Amino acid sequence: MARGYLVVYNVAQAGGWALLLARLLLAPGEVKTGEIRLAYYLQFFALLEVIHSLLGLVRSGPLTALLQWGGRFHVIAAVVAPIEEIQNSPCLVTLLGAWSLSEVIRYPQYVASILGTCPPWLTWTRYSGFIVLYPIGFFSEMHLMYSALPFIRKEKMYSSFFRWAPFGYHGFIKALLVIYPGFALFLYAHMLSQRRAKLRLTPEKKRE
């Protein structure tokens, strides 16, 4: 039952990201409200991956899953969606493009692995594509947060949420930008470690 559920979940996510990628390709250099909304919902439901990890349905660690989901969902839900002034940024195009390309590889690879039919080339693509796509995504996230700072300060965004804190959301974003490179390097190193482990398991490596 869990196996069937994971197949359905990953197929649905793959379809959603493929749709987003197609919409981005049909309107190059332009991100509309519909694309932002679609990315929002796809990332929202990706919270299930943290739950999958906690329940032991998948092998990935819950901390890594939570960090990746939290970083992405924060950017799309708290920064991009409510601030129209940054929605025309080229970095939003690169962000959604990097996310989409990454996920239309990752989710099909998960499905094929669950079914025991994953070809070596798909595993290689899954654990090699991130080498370029992750840095693009992280840089785009940081640029969008930095670009949002003037609007966050002007509108005093989320002031009620931070009313008991010694800093506001503006200060939170500034602090986040300081630690974000370390956060990015942690996840990148984790993926490189996964790549070394996974690619050693391909048939080509075994024959060697």
Protein Blocks (a to p, Z undefined) as FASTA:
>chain_A
ZZmmmmmmmmmmmmmmmmmmmmmmmmghiacfklmmmmmmmmmmmmmmmmmmmnopambd
fklmmmmmmmmmmmmmmmmmmmmklmmgfklmmmmmmmmmmmmmmmmmmmmmmnopacfk
lmmmmmmmmmmmmmmmmmmmmmmmmmmmmmmmmnopaklmmmmpcbdfklmmmmmmmmmm
mmmmmmmmmmmmmmmmmmmmpmklmmZZ
